[in-house]
């Protein structure tokens, strides 16, 4: 997302200015705050950061260790890095794709408006 927005600002600054004018500076500032939080959560949820937090928690008093571990978990879940795909998605076979296309065509035909009656 940062690369997309940054690239837009470099390649088409007029478009970037138009977006700011349409949305307004408050909406951009609000989005920027959420984006910064997402970036911070992602940094804290990185494996190296998680290892450092775990090492600090091991040396901390029990209450502080508990708080550190829960904070690290919150950052992991808040960044969306807790998702683990159990198995790769299955690809559609040619027959499955043809069946889906035929079903979609039938639905389009069923939803098409009736032709006006000509007298």
Contact map, one row per residue, 1 for C-alpha under 8 A:
11111000000000000000000000000000000000000000000000000000000000000000000000000000000000000000000000000000000000000000000
11111100000000000000000000000000000000000000000000000000000000000000000000000000000000000000000000000000000000000000000
11111110000000000000000000000000000000000000000000000000000000000000000000000000000000000000000000000000000000000000000
11111111000000000000000000000000000000000000000000000000000000000000000000000000000000000000000000000000000000000000000
11111111100000000000000000000000000000000000000000000000000000000000000000000000000000000000000000000000000000000000000
01111111110000000000000000000000000000000000000000000000000000000000000000000000000000000000000000000000000000000000000
00111111111000000000000000000000000000000000000000000000000000000000000000000000000000000000000000000000000000000000000
00011111111110110000000000000000000000000000000000000000000000000000000000000000000000000000000000000000000000000000000
00001111111110110000000000000000000000000000000000000000000000000000000000000000000000000000000000000000000000000000000
00000111111110000000000000000000000000000000000000000000000000000000000000000000000000000000000000000000000000000000000
00000011111110000000000000000000000000000000000000000000000000000000000000000000000000000000000000000000000000000000000
00000001111111110000000000000000000000000000000000000000000000000000000000000000000000000000000000000000000000000000000
00000001111111111000000000000000000000000000000000000000000000000000000000000000000000000000000000000000000000000000000
00000000000111111100000000000000000000000000000000000000000000000000000000000000000000000000000000000000000000000000000
00000001100111111110000000000000000000000000000000000000000000000000000000000000000000000000000000000000000000000000000
00000001100111111111000000000000000000000000000000000000000000000000000000000000000000000000000000000000000000000000000
00000000000011111111100000000000000000000000000000000000000000000000000000000000000000000000000000000000000000000000000
00000000000001111111110000000000000000000000000000000000000000000000000000000000000000000000000000000000000000000000000
00000000000000111111111000000000000000000000000000000000000000000000000000000000000000000000000000000000000000000000000
00000000000000011111111110010000000000000000000000000000000000000000000000000000000000000000000000000000000000000000000
00000000000000001111111110000000000000000000000000000000000000000000000000000000000000000000000000000000000000000000000
00000000000000000111111100000000000000000000000000000000000000000000000000000000000000000000000000000000000000000000000
00000000000000000011111111110000000000000000000000000000000000000000000000000000000000000000000000000000000000000000000
00000000000000000001111111110000000000000000000000000000000000000000000000000000000000000000000000000000000000000000000
00000000000000000001101111111000000000000000000000000000000000000000000000000000000000000000000000000000000000000000000
00000000000000000000001111111100000000000000000000000000000000000000000000000000000000000000000000000000000000000000000
00000000000000000000001111111110000000000000000000000000000000000000000000000000000000000000000000000000000000000000000
00000000000000000001001111111111000000000000000000000000000000000000000000000000000000000000000000000000000000000000000
00000000000000000000000011111111100000000000000000000000000000000000000000000000000000000000000000000000000000000000000
00000000000000000000000001111111110000000000000000000000000000000000000000000000000000000000000000000000000000000000000
00000000000000000000000000111111111000000000000000000000000000000000000000000000000000000000000000000000000000000000000
00000000000000000000000000011111111100000000000000000000000000000000000000000000000000000000000000000000000000000000000
00000000000000000000000000001111111110000000000000000000000000000000000000000000000000000000000000000000000000000000000
00000000000000000000000000000111111111000000000000000000000000000000000000000000000000000000000000000000000000000000000
00000000000000000000000000000011111111100000000000000000000000000000000000000000000000000000000000000000000000000000000
00000000000000000000000000000001111111110000000000000000000000000000000000000000000000000000000000000000000000000000000
00000000000000000000000000000000111111111000000000000000000000000000000000000000000000000000000000000000000000000000000
00000000000000000000000000000000011111111100000000000000000000000000000000000110000000000000000000000000000000000000000
00000000000000000000000000000000001111111110000000000000000000000000000000000010000000000000000000000000000000000000000
00000000000000000000000000000000000111111111000000000000000000000000000000000000000000000000000000000000000000000000000
00000000000000000000000000000000000011111111100000000000000000000000000000110110000000000000000000000000000000000000000
00000000000000000000000000000000000001111111110000000000000000000000000000110010100000000000000000000000000000000000000
00000000000000000000000000000000000000111111110010000000000000000000000000000000000000000000000000000000000000000000000
00000000000000000000000000000000000000011111110011000000000000000000000100110000000000000000000000000000000000000000000
00000000000000000000000000000000000000001111111011000000000000000000000110110010100000000000000000000000000000000000000
00000000000000000000000000000000000000000111111111000000000000000000000000000000000000000000000000000000000000000000000
00000000000000000000000000000000000000000000111111100000000000000000000000000000000000000000000000000000000000000000000
00000000000000000000000000000000000000000000011111110000000000000000000000000000000000000000000000000000000000000000000
00000000000000000000000000000000000000000011111111111000000000000000000000000000000000000000000000000000000000000000000
00000000000000000000000000000000000000000001111111111100000000000000000100000000000000000000000000000000000000000000000
00000000000000000000000000000000000000000000001111111110000000000000000000000000000000000000000000000000000000000000000
00000000000000000000000000000000000000000000000111111111000000000000000000000000000000000000000000000000000000000000000
00000000000000000000000000000000000000000000000011111111100000000001100100000000000000000000000000000000000000000000000
00000000000000000000000000000000000000000000000001111111110000000001100000000000000000000000000000000000000000000000000
00000000000000000000000000000000000000000000000000111111111000000000000000000000000000000000000000000000000000000000000
00000000000000000000000000000000000000000000000000011111111100001000000000000000000000000000000000000000000000000000000
00000000000000000000000000000000000000000000000000001111111110011101100000000000000000000000000000000000000000000000000
00000000000000000000000000000000000000000000000000000111111100001000000000000000000000000000000000000000000000000000000
00000000000000000000000000000000000000000000000000000011111110001000000000000000000000000000000000000000000000000000000
00000000000000000000000000000000000000000000000000000001111111011000000000000000000000000000000000000000000000000000000
00000000000000000000000000000000000000000000000000000000101111111000000000000000000000000000000000000000000000000000000
00000000000000000000000000000000000000000000000000000000000111111100000000000000000000000000000000000000000000000000000
00000000000000000000000000000000000000000000000000000000000011111110000000000000000000000000000000000000000000000000000
00000000000000000000000000000000000000000000000000000000100111111111000000000000000000000000000000000000000000000000000
00000000000000000000000000000000000000000000000000000001111111111111100000000000000000000000000000000000000000000000000
00000000000000000000000000000000000000000000000000000000100001111111110000000000000000000000000000000000000000000000000
00000000000000000000000000000000000000000000000000000000000000111111111000000000000000000000000000000000000000000000000
00000000000000000000000000000000000000000000000000001100100000011111111100000000000000000000000000000000000000000000000
00000000000000000000000000000000000000000000000000001100100000001111111110000000000000000000000000000000000000000000000
00000000000000000000000000000000000000000000000000000000000000000111111111000000000000000000000000000000000000000000000
00000000000000000000000000000000000000000000000000000000000000000011111111100000000000000000000000000000000000000000000
00000000000000000000000000000000000000000001100001001000000000000001111111110000000000000000000000000000000000000000000
00000000000000000000000000000000000000000000100000000000000000000000111111111000000000000000000000000000000000000000000
00000000000000000000000000000000000000000000000000000000000000000000011111111100000000000000000000000000000000000000000
00000000000000000000000000000000000000001101100000000000000000000000001111111110000000000000000000000000000000000000000
00000000000000000000000000000000000000001101100000000000000000000000000111111111110000000000000000000000000000000000000
00000000000000000000000000000000000000000000000000000000000000000000000011111111110000000000000000000000000000000000000
00000000000000000000000000000000000001001000000000000000000000000000000001111111100000000000000000000000000000000000000
00000000000000000000000000000000000001101100100000000000000000000000000000111111110000000000000000000000000000000000000
00000000000000000000000000000000000000000000000000000000000000000000000000011111111000000000000000000000000000000000000
00000000000000000000000000000000000000000100100000000000000000000000000000011111111000000000000000000000000000000000000
00000000000000000000000000000000000000000000000000000000000000000000000000011011111100000000000000000000000000000000000
00000000000000000000000000000000000000000000000000000000000000000000000000000001111110000000000000000000000000000000000
00000000000000000000000000000000000000000000000000000000000000000000000000000000011111000000000000000000000000000000000
00000000000000000000000000000000000000000000000000000000000000000000000000000000001111110000000000000000000000000000000
00000000000000000000000000000000000000000000000000000000000000000000000000000000000111110000000000000000000000000000000
00000000000000000000000000000000000000000000000000000000000000000000000000000000000011111000000000000000000000000000000
00000000000000000000000000000000000000000000000000000000000000000000000000000000000011111100000000000000000000000000000
00000000000000000000000000000000000000000000000000000000000000000000000000000000000000111110000000000000000000000000000
00000000000000000000000000000000000000000000000000000000000000000000000000000000000000011111000000000000000000000000000
00000000000000000000000000000000000000000000000000000000000000000000000000000000000000001111100000000000000000000000000
00000000000000000000000000000000000000000000000000000000000000000000000000000000000000000111111110000000000000000000000
00000000000000000000000000000000000000000000000000000000000000000000000000000000000000000011111110000000000000000000000
00000000000000000000000000000000000000000000000000000000000000000000000000000000000000000001111111000000000000000000000
00000000000000000000000000000000000000000000000000000000000000000000000000000000000000000001111111100000000000000000000
00000000000000000000000000000000000000000000000000000000000000000000000000000000000000000001111111110000000000000000000
00000000000000000000000000000000000000000000000000000000000000000000000000000000000000000001111111111000000000000000000
00000000000000000000000000000000000000000000000000000000000000000000000000000000000000000000011111111100000000000000000
00000000000000000000000000000000000000000000000000000000000000000000000000000000000000000000001111111110000000000000000
00000000000000000000000000000000000000000000000000000000000000000000000000000000000000000000000111111111000000000000000
00000000000000000000000000000000000000000000000000000000000000000000000000000000000000000000000011111111100000000000000
00000000000000000000000000000000000000000000000000000000000000000000000000000000000000000000000001111111110000000000000
00000000000000000000000000000000000000000000000000000000000000000000000000000000000000000000000000111111111000000000000
00000000000000000000000000000000000000000000000000000000000000000000000000000000000000000000000000011111111100000000000
00000000000000000000000000000000000000000000000000000000000000000000000000000000000000000000000000001111111110000000000
00000000000000000000000000000000000000000000000000000000000000000000000000000000000000000000000000000111111111000000000
00000000000000000000000000000000000000000000000000000000000000000000000000000000000000000000000000000011111111100000000
00000000000000000000000000000000000000000000000000000000000000000000000000000000000000000000000000000001111111110000000
00000000000000000000000000000000000000000000000000000000000000000000000000000000000000000000000000000000111111110000000
00000000000000000000000000000000000000000000000000000000000000000000000000000000000000000000000000000000011111110000000
00000000000000000000000000000000000000000000000000000000000000000000000000000000000000000000000000000000001111111000000
00000000000000000000000000000000000000000000000000000000000000000000000000000000000000000000000000000000000111111100000
00000000000000000000000000000000000000000000000000000000000000000000000000000000000000000000000000000000000000111110000
00000000000000000000000000000000000000000000000000000000000000000000000000000000000000000000000000000000000000011111000
00000000000000000000000000000000000000000000000000000000000000000000000000000000000000000000000000000000000000001111100
00000000000000000000000000000000000000000000000000000000000000000000000000000000000000000000000000000000000000000111110
00000000000000000000000000000000000000000000000000000000000000000000000000000000000000000000000000000000000000000011111
00000000000000000000000000000000000000000000000000000000000000000000000000000000000000000000000000000000000000000001111
00000000000000000000000000000000000000000000000000000000000000000000000000000000000000000000000000000000000000000000111
